[in-house]
Amino acid sequence: MSLAIETVGLGKRFGSTEALVDLDLQVETGEVFGLIGPNGAGKTTTMRLLLDVIRPTSGRLAVLGLEPRSNGPRLRERLAFLPGELRLTSRATGRELLDFYARLQGGVTKRAYEALAERLGLDLVARVGTLSKGNKQKLGLVQAFMRPAELLILDEPTSGLDPVMQRVFLELVQGAQADGRTVLLSSHVLSEIQQVAGRVAILRHGRLAKLESVAALRAGAPRRVRLNARREDLARVRGVLEALPGLTGLALQPSHEGAAEGELVARYAGAPGPFLEAVRQLPLTDLVLAEPDLEEAVMTLYAEGDRPVVGGGNGGER
Amino acid sequence: MILFTRFLRENRRSVIGWGVASASVCFLYLPFYPSMGGPELEQLMSRMPSAMLAVFGLSGPLDGVGFTHATIFGLLGTLLLILAAVGWGARAVAGDEESGALELTLSYPVTRAQVALQRALAMLVLTSVLALVVALSIVALSGPAQLNVAPVNALAASTAFWLLGLLFGLVALAAGCLSGRKGAATGAGAVAAVAAYLAQTLGNQVSGLEWLARLSPFEWAFGSEPLRFGFSAGGLGLLAALCALCVVAAVWGLQRRDVGN
């Protein structure tokens, strides 16, 4: 079986709250797969279900081909996990705690976690309870990556990490993938994991809003556009842009009194060809076509999903 | 046994603190006996209402054995042990769960039954340390303070004391395993202890309520006056059985539910 994770109609209800609804997901072995969504979208719920920390109310799931509940330790021996909310309060030192986890796993050498700690710049002598949020997160990462896991399940792995450590984290994920391991990771924001994830599932209100490769998301993502032209040309520029498919949110920036130039901003989603064709004839003084904004693409998805659910106004989740 | 040793190590400081406190109670109160005993005390006692004396565990004659029971097992010693045990019981699973550490532990190749059982076992060891401290303190002071407590009887009373404290700790553990809430676990342990204490006191004071005292673990532990008469298998057996029941409830409670949140 080449699927690392398979869920069919997976659902989880907490009281009257539907945390996860009818989720069908297939993650292939060796893939780096991202779960994206705002708080309460169902990312953490999905991960906890995979680990048998919580149990589904409907549907079924298989992790490395095994059902989590009935296979218990036999399955979890082959997994690694980083919890999203790790508030370590222990008086133990980092070394003591990692030693404990290493022995709980079995077969993890001291050298394995020491090398990882060094790579992440984690002080193993300090008491765990006194560590900063970022250092606790590093400790969580060390214990996850030291395990000889076939599947790593990482909940918000980059939260609290500075940009340098985020880079080290991305290298660790790439290394795991090079070893043939599967990685499932979650984030609020796509930008933090887009460099490593091949595919992402975007969750919203416990439902799968979209399942797409990062490349495809990027292709469909809107770019920010800025165009400058002399005041007398602005009307003509606007006319051309308004007729261009894929261009939205066209607006004139407020500018100083009597400025000779005006500035237009907009968003453009689509292939660059038609855009270039349209602006080629325009008398512009400046033009910026920014990188595709993946965050914008995800936000657009959330917004799209909201329309049929919310009758009017905003914020009505149920 | 990694979970067992880890929990012991996490509570190393805590057990030293409670141990020092328990020994202090023994060494602060018991040496007063020779200066308090004799006719003056007997006179004072005879003027007090018997119900009030019973509240402090002063039912029998106030010799060295009676004094030791009243000060240590009837009052402060037992209070300290129960406080310590309930604290450990609430932290063992519910506290770990609230901090998010439990779900990480459960992602490793361990079963939930192992988590509950090994922590219950660690609580058994931690409480036994405190019971041993009290037993040794009494034995050490028995001669100098003219208490006249036979060492085997000190051991018998401390064993009852140990199981009594462990019981309320395990009530907290079980409540934590069932609910996942540290507050609920602490509350359950405390309420159980207070209820059991009241049941014994009321049962022994109010005629017609004797059956209430017989239901109380305090009565099972000390009703047979182990400090005077030695081991009593019946009471210890009941305490041990109820402890075992709490462990079963803890394992069952943790296995059946969602962890976290």
Interface residues (C-beta under 8 A of the other chain):
Chain A: F14 R48 L51 D52 V53 I54 R55 G72 P73 R74 R76 E77 L79 A80 F81 P83 E85 L86 R87 L88 T89 S90 R91 A92 E96 F100 Y101 R103 L104 Q105 G106 G140 Q143 I153
Chain B: I2 L3 R6 R9 E10 R13 S99 G100 A101 E103 L104 T105 L106 S107 Y108 P109 V110 T111 D258 V259 G260 N261
